[in-house]
Structure formats: structure tokens, C-alpha cells
């Protein structure tokens, strides 16, 4: 809305121009004028403005540098996939998933939704919604349909307090709340990752076992044939060893039997000869006739043994 609508200029109209000096325009001049020896209040004003004093290398951080800033998230909220359904019978056409807005809806007059003003603009123009809601408010108050209590004027103070806090510390509050929200989301994501860690390890182990079973299944007939051949070979070697041991035992037994028999016959023969010799040793004729023959036989036996 231009000034001509508020104050139409005519022949008898006068326009008075009042020069206004703003703080941001006068700040450089004040800083230049007080660079040499600023007083306490000038130093305090420079501190609030964030202007460095003489001898300071860096500008001080002003406590009002975040005033009147609008905070915006660095990244949007994750959206639900379009084809996601928690159940096949879910009707996404008539009952879609509620979307969480990233920012509050647009408002006018600090609290009135913009969607209330938009339908009036097509008929009454831009100023129509303000006149309608203003007239409605005046009508309700005038007819005492909307009665204020004794402390109703405190609402104005609370509104001013809200505006002061939102415009001074609102940026930092939103930034801190968003950071806390991200930390909490990351915490729950970490819990989910911890819960899924065992599942991932199980999937890897299952995949490795499946591959091992597939390889074993392919090589199983050959492995069974080789195992059977090894078992037969081991049984054959065991039987051969058993037969060889039994044959050796029997051969040793026969050898020992023959040696015992020969030794017994030798002992009996020697005993018989000794007894015969002892009986006839006193016989003179035997001594002369057979002594030499016996000696020769004994010599022959010793040679054989």
C-alpha cells in the first residue's frame, strides 16, 4: 500500500519530512569518533554492536548477532518411500501416511494461518481478510460475545515476551533443539545397528555355510568313493598283517617244536650212551673192544652238533 492511499496529496495538503537517524547509520561515525578514548558507555555500545576497540586484533562476538535470524535445517527430513506398506491391505490412496512438515505453516499477524486469508484475496483483494477479521473481532468485543477477564491485558505482555524471546534467542533454541533431535536419532540408529549386527553376521555365516554345502554336495560322490577305497585298503592291510603275524607265530611254534625234539633226542641219546658206558666201564673186555669205537662215535656226534 503506497503513501498516496494513506494521505492523498492536494493543493492544501502539506508533507512534513522528519529526518530520522538510525543506529546502524550512526554506528560507524560513533566508532570513528570514539576510537581514541571512548568512555564506559561508548565501550558498552561498541561491545553490543560487535565493533573492535583500539588494540584488539579481532572483533568481539556480539550477543545480538543471532537476533532476527530465521533458522533453517541443513538437510530435509527423510520421506517415506512411495511403495512402502506395513501390510498389503493398506489403502495409501484414501489413507496416506501423515507427512511431518519441516517448518511450521505460513502465518500472518504472528499467529493467524495464511490459509485463512487466501480465500478472501480472490474476492476482496489483499486488504479484505484484514478488514474481515478486524471487523469480526470488533463485533465480538462490542456485543460482548468475547468478554475479556480482568487479567486479559496480560496477553499483550505474553505476546511481547514471546516476540522478544523468539527474535533474540529463537535461532539458537531452534539450532540446539535440532542438534538434540539429530543426536537422539543417531542414538536410536546406533541401537538398530547393534541389533542388526548379529543378523548381518548370521547372514554372512549362512552364506558361507551354503557355499560350503554346495561344494560338498558336488564332491560328495567322489569323496565317498575315495573314503570307501581307503577303508577297503585299510581292511586289506589289516588282514594281511593279521595273516603274516599268525603265520610267523605258527612257524616259530614249529621251529621251537623241532628244536625241542632234537634237543630231547640228543639228551636221551647222550644219557643212554653215558649209562651204557657207566655200566660196562668196569668190564675189561668191553673196554678193550668197544672203547675206541665209542670214542669215535662221540667225536662224530660232536662234529654234527
C-alpha positions in Angstrom: 0.0 0.0 0.0 1.5 3.3 -1.1 1.6 6.6 0.8 -0.8 8.2 -1.8 -3.6 5.9 -0.4 -3.0 6.9 3.2 -2.6 10.6 2.5 -3.9 11.9 -0.9 -2.0 15.0 -1.8 -4.0 18.0 -2.9 -3.5 21.7 -3.2 -4.0 22.3 0.5 -2.0 19.3 1.7 1.3 19.6 3.3 4.0 17.0 3.6 6.3 17.2 6.6 9.5 15.2 6.3 11.1 14.3 9.7 14.7 13.2 9.3 15.4 10.0 11.4 18.8 8.9 12.4 19.1 5.2 12.7 21.6 3.4 15.0 23.2 1.4 12.2 23.9 4.5 10.2 25.3 6.4 13.1 27.4 3.5 14.4 30.4 4.0 12.1 30.5 7.7 12.9 30.3 6.9 16.6 33.0 4.3 16.3 35.2 6.7 14.4 34.7 9.5 16.9 35.4 7.3 19.9 38.4 5.4 18.6 40.8 7.5 20.6 39.3 7.5 24.1 35.8 6.0 24.4 34.1 6.3 27.7 32.4 3.4 29.6 29.0 3.8 27.9 30.6 4.1 24.4 32.6 0.9 25.1 29.5 -0.8 26.2 27.7 0.3 23.0 30.6 -0.9 20.8 30.5 -4.2 22.6 26.8 -4.6 21.8 27.5 -3.7 18.2 30.4 -6.0 17.8 32.9 -3.3 16.9 36.5 -4.0 18.0 38.1 -1.4 20.3 41.5 0.1 19.8 44.3 -2.5 20.3 42.0 -5.5 19.7 43.0 -7.8 16.8 39.6 -9.5 16.4 36.1 -8.1 16.7 34.3 -9.3 19.8 31.4 -11.7 19.4 28.2 -9.8 19.9 25.4 -11.4 21.9 22.9 -9.9 19.4 24.5 -11.3 16.3 21.8 -14.0 16.0 18.9 -11.6 16.5 16.1 -11.6 13.9 17.7 -14.7 12.1 15.5 -17.4 10.6 16.8 -20.9 11.3 16.7 -23.5 8.5 17.6 -27.2 8.8 20.7 -28.2 6.8 19.0 -31.3 5.4 15.3 -32.2 4.9 13.6 -34.9 6.9 13.6 -38.3 5.4 10.5 -39.1 3.4 8.6 -42.4 3.5 9.1 -44.4 0.2 6.0 -44.3 -2.0 5.8 -48.1 -2.3 6.2 -48.8 1.4 3.4 -50.7 3.1 3.4 -52.2 6.6 0.6 -54.5 5.3 -0.6 -55.4 1.8 -4.1 -54.3 2.6 -3.1 -50.7 3.5 -5.0 -48.1 1.4 -2.5 -45.4 0.6 -4.9 -43.6 -1.7 -7.6 -42.7 0.9 -5.4 -43.0 4.0 -1.9 -41.9 3.1 0.9 -41.7 5.6 1.0 -38.4 7.5 3.9 -36.3 6.4 5.8 -34.5 9.1 6.3 -30.8 8.0 9.8 -29.5 8.1 8.7 -26.0 9.1 5.5 -24.5 10.6 2.9 -23.3 8.2 3.0 -19.7 7.0 1.2 -17.3 9.3 0.2 -13.7 9.3 -0.1 -11.2 12.2 2.3 -13.6 14.1 -0.5 -16.1 14.8 -3.1 -16.2 12.1 -2.7 -19.1 9.5 -2.2 -17.9 6.0 -4.8 -20.4 4.7 -7.5 -18.3 6.4 -6.5 -15.2 4.3 -6.0 -16.8 0.9 -9.7 -17.5 0.0 -10.6 -13.8 0.7 -7.9 -12.4 -1.6 -9.7 -13.8 -4.7 -12.8 -11.7 -3.9 -11.8 -8.8 -1.7 -8.2 -8.3 -2.6 -5.2 -8.2 -0.2 -6.8 -5.9 2.5 -10.1 -7.8 2.6 -9.0 -10.6 5.0 -7.6 -8.0 7.5 -10.8 -5.9 7.4 -13.0 -9.1 7.8 -11.1 -10.4 10.8 -10.7 -7.0 12.3 -14.4 -6.3 12.0 -15.3 -9.7 13.3 -13.1 -9.1 16.3 -14.6 -5.7 16.9 -18.1 -7.1 16.6 -17.5 -9.9 19.1 -16.0 -7.5 21.6 -18.7 -4.8 21.1 -21.6 -7.3 21.6 -19.7 -8.8 24.5 -19.7 -12.2 22.8 -16.0 -12.3 23.6 -15.5 -11.0 27.1 -12.0 -10.2 28.4 -11.3 -11.1 32.0 -9.6 -8.8 34.5 -6.2 -10.2 33.5 -6.9 -10.3 29.8 -4.5 -7.4 29.2 -1.6 -9.8 30.3 -2.0 -11.5 26.9 -0.4 -8.5 25.3 2.6 -8.8 27.6 2.9 -12.5 26.9 2.8 -11.8 23.2 5.5 -9.2 23.5 7.6 -11.6 25.7 7.2 -14.3 23.0 8.3 -11.9 20.3 11.3 -10.8 22.3 12.4 -14.4 23.1 11.7 -15.7 19.6 13.6 -12.9 17.9 16.6 -12.9 20.2 17.2 -16.5 21.3 14.9 -18.3 18.9 17.7 -19.0 16.4 19.9 -20.6 19.0 17.0 -22.5 20.5 15.9 -24.0 17.2 19.5 -24.9 16.4 20.0 -26.6 19.8 16.7 -28.5 19.5 17.6 -29.7 16.0 21.0 -30.8 17.2 19.4 -32.7 20.1 17.0 -34.3 17.8 19.8 -35.4 15.5 21.7 -36.8 18.4 18.7 -38.8 19.6 18.0 -40.1 16.1 21.7 -41.1 15.8 21.4 -42.9 19.2 18.4 -44.9 18.0 20.1 -45.6 14.7 23.1 -47.0 16.7 20.8 -49.2 18.7 19.3 -50.5 15.5 22.7 -51.2 14.0 23.7 -53.1 17.2 20.5 -55.2 16.9 21.2 -55.9 13.2 24.8 -56.7 13.7 24.1 -60.3 14.8 21.7 -60.6 11.8 24.4 -59.4 9.4 26.9 -61.8 10.9 24.4 -64.7 10.7 23.7 -63.9 7.1 27.4 -63.9 6.3 27.9 -67.2 8.2 24.8 -68.7 6.5 26.1 -67.7 3.0 29.5 -69.3 3.8 27.8 -72.5 5.0 25.6 -72.6 2.0 28.6 -72.3 -0.4 30.4 -75.0 1.6 27.4 -77.3 1.5 27.1 -76.8 -2.3 30.8 -77.6 -2.8 30.4 -80.7 -0.5 27.3 -81.8 -2.4 29.2 -81.6 -5.7 32.2 -83.5 -4.4 30.3 -86.0 -2.2 30.2 -89.0 -4.6 33.9 -88.7 -5.3 34.7 -88.3 -1.6 32.5 -91.3 -0.8 34.3 -93.5 -3.4 37.7 -92.4 -2.1 36.6 -93.0 1.5 35.4 -96.5 0.6 38.6 -97.2 -1.2 40.7 -96.1 1.8 38.6 -98.2 4.1 39.0 -101.3 1.9 42.7 -100.6 1.6 43.0 -100.3 5.4 41.0 -103.5 6.0 43.1 -105.4 3.4 46.3 -104.2 5.1 45.0 -105.2 8.5 44.0 -108.7 7.2 47.4 -109.1 5.6 49.1 -108.1 8.8 47.0 -110.5 10.8 47.8 -113.4 8.4 51.5 -112.6 8.5 51.5 -112.4 12.3 49.7 -115.7 12.5 52.0 -117.4 10.0 55.0 -116.2 11.8 53.6 -117.4 15.1 53.0 -120.9 13.7 56.4 -121.1 12.0 58.0 -120.0 15.3 56.0 -122.7 17.1 57.1 -125.4 14.6 60.7 -124.3 14.7 60.6 -124.3 18.5 59.0 -127.8 18.5 61.6 -129.2 16.2 64.4 -127.7 18.2 62.9 -129.0 21.4 62.5 -132.5 19.9 66.1 -132.5 18.6 67.4 -131.4 21.9 65.4 -134.0 23.7 66.6 -136.8 21.4 70.2 -135.6 21.9 69.8 -135.5 25.6 68.3 -139.0 25.7 71.0 -140.4 23.3 73.7 -138.9 25.4 72.1 -140.2 28.6 71.8 -143.7 27.1 75.4 -143.7 26.0 76.6 -142.4 29.3 74.6 -145.1 31.2 75.9 -147.9 28.9 79.4 -146.6 29.3 79.0 -146.4 33.1 77.7 -150.0 33.3 80.3 -151.5 31.1 83.2 -149.3 32.0 84.5 -151.9 34.6 84.3 -154.7 32.0 87.8 -155.3 30.8 86.9 -156.9 27.5 84.3 -154.2 26.7 86.9 -151.6 27.4 89.3 -153.1 25.1 86.8 -153.9 22.3 84.4 -151.0 22.3 86.2 -148.1 24.0 87.8 -147.0 20.8 84.5 -147.3 18.8 82.6 -145.3 21.4 85.2 -142.5 21.3 84.9 -142.3 17.6 81.1 -142.1 17.8 81.3 -139.3 20.3 83.6 -137.4 18.2 81.3 -137.8 15.2 78.3 -136.5 17.2 80.3 -133.5 18.4 81.2 -132.7 14.8 77.5 -132.9 13.7 76.4 -130.6 16.5 
